[in-house]
Amino acid sequence: MQFKETAGPENRWASGTLDPADWNAFAKDAHRMLDDALSYLGSVRERPAWQPVPETVKESIQEDPLPMDGMALSDVYQVFLDNILPYPTGNIHPRFWGWVMGSGTPVSVVADMLASAMNPHVAGYDQAAAVVERRVISWLAQLFGFPNSSSGLLVSGGTSANLHGLTIARNSCTSFDIRKNGVRDIPPLRVYASTETHSWLQRSCELLGLGRAALRKIPVRDDYRIDLNALRAAIQADKKDGDLPFCIVGNAGTVNTGATDDLNAMADIAKEEGLWLHVDGAFGALAKLSQKYAHLVSGLERADSVAFDLHKWPSMTYEIGGVLFRNDSAAYDSFATAPSYLRPLGGGIAAEPMWFADRGIQLSRGFRALKAWFSMKTYGIDVLGQSIERNIDQAKLVAEYAQDHDDLELLAPAPMNVVNLRFIKRGLSDEQLETLNQRILIQLQSDGTAVPSSTLLNGRFALRLAITNHRTSVEDLNTFLAETVRLGTDLAKGANR
Ligand SMILES: *Cc1c(COP(=O)(O)O)cnc(C)c1O
């Protein structure tokens, strides 16, 4: 048999493949890209925290025709330098505290590059990547106080991690065979969580066929933690009605205020009532890395499953989150399938081909674990924990400052790393203050000064900082506070005129 060999355009590609014809020339381009990427990271502080994508740039990307013919790598790179690189989200900047985002690290960047070069398929298989992922999971289990026998997997982020936890809770907490029959012909399933719980839970209830009505939203107290009496009462009432409570979801760090539910009490209730306890610890679980602040999320270690993000507080590059299961067989029983083409063989690469794929949603899985492994080994847990600790200390400083300042108001307790405040001026209504603070927020962002986000707390508009940023210094926060007061004062003059 003979193939006709065709050289690529300008002989860029080795015939018949997508590899470079000249590896040395390719390496020269690639080295330049890595060098540029690292200086880009090193100089991040000199750039604005955020800037909008100019209309001309948007157009040039949007109107770029389907590229039938390739271009030189260096030319494509130039387009990237001009049109893409200057307009990021901003989350790698030291003064970005919007939503809950992570800022990444150079270690994570190079680890991702190496993972990409290996490009393994981590459904399982007998390969180093699978061994590394299982080790990373067992390190995390140790950090979070889970038993040796627990297991888990790395996933795309908190939403997916939480969905995995809730799925296993649903499938293992009743005597009904939900995997076979779905949720038809059984009493309505019920899951309980505070009103402050992140929107992943509603979405997961919808995806799992439970419907949002399955979600019993329990009120919180003044400190934004779940009202335990209301929780107990809701479970009792549902049981009395013949419904089927199956899961309690606890929060370790809510998005709005960083509140952590009383996880020990929730673990007790779950035990008494025979329910699964799942904890959403997207960022809060990572407080366990700090000796000083681990107590903030005490009780987390008693959960049946816990979800957490590694792309937020531990600063690994997107996307990486994880979920731990106390009982490995519950995870396996919830997800495993046995098609003939994925059958384990007695040896060879396919001895345990589906170890991860049998415990989660994804079949094809990348080598996320490598950046976790590199980060944990290179920085060490103490240093990662200190950066988390520093952010909590910084949040406390901002909260105290806002409390003491005549022109600022602290709008909620700040027990962890989330602070909510607003600029105030005597005589203005909540509504006027909302308009004023929205304008402050937009101005701070448009000037490239800082990126807080916002939320509503008891109907009051808050400038909200979630400090999950290892690059943030106290001066950065002072800059934000000073600018907020300056803009607020200026804009209020305008408002009164
Ligand atoms: C970010 C976050 C999530 C969702 O995680 P993703 O990684 O964005 O999918 C869920 N819960 C909390 C508390 C979060 O902060």
The ligand as an SDF file (V2000), in Angstrom:
LIG
                    3D

 15 15  0  0  0  0  0  0  0  0999 V2000
  -17.4960   29.4560   42.8500 C   0  0  0  0  0  0  0  0  0  0  0  0
  -18.4640   28.7550   43.7210 C   0  0  0  0  0  0  0  0  0  0  0  0
  -19.2120   27.6830   43.2380 C   0  0  0  0  0  0  0  0  0  0  0  0
  -19.1560   27.2600   41.7970 C   0  0  0  0  0  0  0  0  0  0  0  0
  -17.8650   26.8060   41.4570 O   0  0  0  0  0  0  0  0  0  0  0  0
  -17.3260   26.9000   39.9550 P   0  0  0  0  0  0  0  0  0  0  0  0
  -15.8910   26.4910   40.0880 O   0  0  0  0  0  0  0  0  0  0  0  0
  -17.4810   28.3300   39.5330 O   0  0  0  0  0  0  0  0  0  0  0  0
  -18.1350   25.9790   39.1400 O   0  0  0  0  0  0  0  0  0  0  0  0
  -20.0520   27.0340   44.1190 C   0  0  0  0  0  0  0  0  0  0  0  0
  -20.1460   27.4260   45.4050 N   0  0  0  0  0  0  0  0  0  0  0  0
  -19.4470   28.4540   45.9020 C   0  0  0  0  0  0  0  0  0  0  0  0
  -19.5890   28.8190   47.3400 C   0  0  0  0  0  0  0  0  0  0  0  0
  -18.5710   29.1510   45.0830 C   0  0  0  0  0  0  0  0  0  0  0  0
  -17.8590   30.1740   45.5690 O   0  0  0  0  0  0  0  0  0  0  0  0
  1  2  1  0
  2  3  1  0
  2 14  2  0
  3  4  1  0
  3 10  2  0
  4  5  1  0
  5  6  1  0
  6  7  2  0
  6  8  1  0
  6  9  1  0
 10 11  1  0
 11 12  2  0
 12 13  1  0
 12 14  1  0
 14 15  1  0
M  END
$$$$
